[in-house]
Amino acid sequence: MKMSQQTISMLKILALGNRQIEKGKVQPVADVVERLRRHRRSPETE
């Protein structure tokens, strides 16, 4: 069976995510959302 390039790419992304989880490189979604909201409210810096 031949996998499409898109399927292979998706499997690589999933594997990367699994490695990040195993290494503890994850954050609670509530923390990420709050950080994004604060960033969106802050004035642009040039």
C-alpha positions in Angstrom: 0.0 0.0 0.0 1.4 3.4 -1.0 0.8 6.3 1.4 0.3 9.8 0.0 2.7 12.6 0.8 -0.1 14.3 2.8 -0.6 11.2 4.9 3.1 10.9 5.6 3.3 14.6 6.6 0.4 14.1 9.0 2.0 11.1 10.6 5.2 13.1 11.1 3.2 15.9 12.8 1.6 13.4 15.1 4.9 11.8 16.0 6.4 15.2 16.8 3.4 16.0 19.0 3.8 12.7 20.8 7.5 13.4 21.5 6.7 16.8 22.9 4.1 15.3 25.2 6.6 12.6 26.4 9.2 15.3 27.1 6.6 17.4 29.1 6.7 20.3 26.6 3.0 21.0 26.9 0.9 23.7 28.5 -2.7 23.7 29.7 -4.9 25.2 27.0 -6.4 27.8 29.4 -2.8 29.2 30.0 -2.2 29.4 26.2 -5.6 31.1 25.6 -5.0 33.6 28.3 -1.5 34.4 27.0 -2.9 34.9 23.4 -5.7 37.2 24.7 -3.2 39.3 26.6 -0.9 39.5 23.6 -3.9 40.6 21.4 -4.8 43.4 23.8 -1.3 44.7 24.2 -0.2 47.6 21.9 2.0 46.7 18.9 5.7 47.4 19.5 7.7 48.6 16.6 
